[in-house]
Structure formats: C-alpha cells, structure tokens
Amino acid sequence: MNNDGIRVLRILGREYSIKAPPGEERVLQDASAMLQAEIAANKKKFPYVTASELVVLSALNLCARQLNAPAAPVEVADATQRIAVLNRRIREQLDSRDD
C-alpha cells in the first residue's frame, strides 16, 4: 500500500484503485473480501449470469441482510469482521496459486 491510502482491490479479475480515508484501509479490505465471498456464492448458485449481474445480485443480498439484521451486538460485529478478514486471506492465497 502507498502512503496516500490508495488500495488496489481485485474483484472478478479486475483491479480497482480506491483511496481509503486514513484508518479505514482495513474496513475497505474487509468490505472487498465480503463482496468477493458473496460473488463467489452467487456464482455457484447462478453459473450462467454475467459478471455485472453477479455484482448486482451480491450487492442486493448484502444490503438486504444489513437491512433485515437487528442491531448486532459488538461481539457479532467483531466476529463478522474477523470472518471477512479470514475470507480475504483465503481468497488471496487461492488467487496467488492461480498465477
């Protein structure tokens, strides 16, 4: 990562350079990992949809879950964040083996 807070995220094989506010870099990475996990799950459910449709379906699913979730206790939010981090690390390992 550069000192200017720019992160390069890879989603569906495409790289995106995104500037994160100071201290928010980890949240951006976790959000990316969560989105990638949702995309992967939807890709298994709907193997014939386009990449754009996968992103829309995934975003809608994540938003619906957020809206339907009651105010989560801190422990649940912390666990969710840890799972997203682990998912990101697993995805990075799998992606690095493809190279």
C-alpha positions as CSV (number, residue, x, y, z in Angstrom):
1,M,0.0,0.0,0.0
2,N,1.1,3.5,-0.7
3,N,1.3,6.2,2.0
4,D,-1.5,8.0,0.3
5,G,-4.1,5.4,1.3
6,I,-4.7,4.0,-2.1
7,R,-5.6,0.3,-2.2
8,V,-5.7,-1.9,-5.2
9,L,-8.6,-4.3,-4.9
10,R,-9.2,-7.2,-7.2
11,I,-12.9,-8.1,-7.8
12,L,-14.0,-10.5,-10.5
13,G,-10.5,-10.5,-12.0
14,R,-10.4,-6.7,-12.4
15,E,-8.3,-4.3,-10.4
16,Y,-9.7,-1.2,-8.8
17,S,-7.6,1.6,-7.2
18,I,-9.5,3.0,-4.4
19,K,-8.4,5.7,-1.9
20,A,-9.4,5.0,1.7
21,P,-9.6,7.6,4.4
22,P,-6.8,7.3,7.0
23,G,-7.5,4.4,9.3
24,E,-10.2,2.9,7.0
25,E,-7.9,0.8,4.9
26,R,-8.8,-2.4,6.8
27,V,-12.5,-1.7,6.5
28,L,-12.1,-1.3,2.8
29,Q,-10.2,-4.6,2.5
30,D,-12.8,-6.4,4.7
31,A,-15.7,-5.0,2.6
32,S,-13.9,-6.2,-0.6
33,A,-13.4,-9.7,0.9
34,M,-17.1,-9.8,2.0
35,L,-18.2,-8.7,-1.5
36,Q,-15.9,-11.3,-3.2
37,A,-17.3,-14.1,-0.9
38,E,-20.8,-13.1,-1.8
39,I,-20.0,-13.0,-5.5
40,A,-18.4,-16.5,-5.3
41,A,-21.5,-17.8,-3.5
42,N,-23.8,-16.3,-6.1
43,K,-21.7,-17.6,-8.9
44,K,-22.2,-21.1,-7.7
45,K,-26.0,-20.6,-7.4
46,F,-26.3,-18.8,-10.8
47,P,-23.5,-20.0,-13.0
48,Y,-24.9,-18.5,-16.2
49,V,-25.3,-14.9,-15.2
50,T,-22.9,-12.2,-16.4
51,A,-20.3,-10.6,-14.1
52,S,-22.4,-7.4,-13.9
53,E,-25.4,-9.4,-12.8
54,L,-23.3,-11.2,-10.2
55,V,-22.2,-7.9,-8.7
56,V,-25.8,-6.5,-8.6
57,L,-27.2,-9.7,-7.1
58,S,-24.4,-9.8,-4.5
59,A,-24.8,-6.1,-3.6
60,L,-28.6,-6.6,-3.2
61,N,-28.1,-9.7,-1.0
62,L,-25.6,-7.8,1.2
63,C,-27.9,-4.8,1.5
64,A,-31.0,-6.9,2.3
65,R,-29.1,-8.7,5.1
66,Q,-28.0,-5.4,6.5
67,L,-31.5,-4.0,6.5
68,N,-33.0,-7.2,8.0
69,A,-30.4,-7.6,10.7
70,P,-31.3,-6.3,14.1
71,A,-28.8,-4.1,15.8
72,A,-25.9,-6.5,16.2
73,P,-24.1,-6.7,19.5
74,V,-20.4,-5.8,19.3
75,E,-19.3,-9.4,19.6
76,V,-21.3,-10.4,16.5
77,A,-19.9,-7.4,14.5
78,D,-16.4,-8.3,15.6
79,A,-16.9,-12.0,14.6
80,T,-18.2,-10.9,11.3
81,Q,-15.2,-8.7,10.7
82,R,-12.8,-11.5,11.7
83,I,-14.6,-13.9,9.3
84,A,-14.3,-11.3,6.5
85,V,-10.6,-10.9,7.2
86,L,-10.1,-14.7,7.1
87,N,-12.1,-15.0,3.9
88,R,-9.9,-12.3,2.3
89,R,-6.8,-14.1,3.3
90,I,-8.1,-17.4,1.9
91,R,-9.1,-15.7,-1.3
92,E,-5.7,-14.1,-1.6
93,Q,-4.0,-17.5,-1.1
94,L,-6.2,-19.1,-3.7
95,D,-5.7,-16.2,-6.2
96,S,-1.9,-16.4,-5.7
97,R,-1.9,-20.1,-6.6
98,D,-3.7,-19.3,-9.9
99,D,-0.7,-17.1,-11.0
